[in-house]
Amino acid sequence: MTENNELPSEDLPEEELTDSAGQEKFVGKKAEFEETLTDPSIDSPEIPPHPAISLSDMPEEAPGAEEELAEVKEPTQFQLFARRALIWFGVALAFFAAGFAVFYFVLYQPKVAELEDLQTQIVNLEAEIETLEAAKTKLEA
C-alpha cells in the first residue's frame, strides 16, 4: 500500500489507470483554487491595530536581550549539590509522611476505638456497682 491508501498501479484494472472525467474535474478545480490564491484583486482583511499598542512605538529588540542570553551560566557545584540534597530531602520527607500515615491508621486509630470501648465498659460497670451496692444495703437492712 502507498502512503495515501491508494492501490499500487499494478493492482488497478487498465480502465481505472486512464484519465477519467473525475480526474479532469479535479485538475480544473485545482487550477481555479490556485488562481484564487494568487489573485491580486482579492485583498486580505486588515487587522485593526490595538488602541493601547502601537507597532511604531515598540523597539526592534528588547533592550539587553543579548546581554541576558550571554549571562546564562552553568550551575556551580554547590547549586548541583543543593539541588540533589533537596530532592533527597523531599524523598525522605515523603517516606516520613507515609510512615506517619501508616502509624496513624494502623496503630493509633484502633487504640482510640479500644479506649472508647473500655471507657464505655467502665461506665457500665460503675452503674452495675451502684446497683449492687443498693441491693446490698437493702439486704443488710
ZIURTA-V985249 format. One record per run of one state. SS is the DSSP state (A for helix, B for strand, O for the rest). FROM is the first residue (numbers start at 1). TO is the last residue. Records with the same first field share a line. If there is no record, write none. Layout:
SS = FROM-TO + FROM-TO
This chain:
O = 1-8 + 12-13 + 18-20 + 39-64 + 71-76 + 141-141
A = 9-11 + 14-17 + 21-38 + 65-70 + 77-140
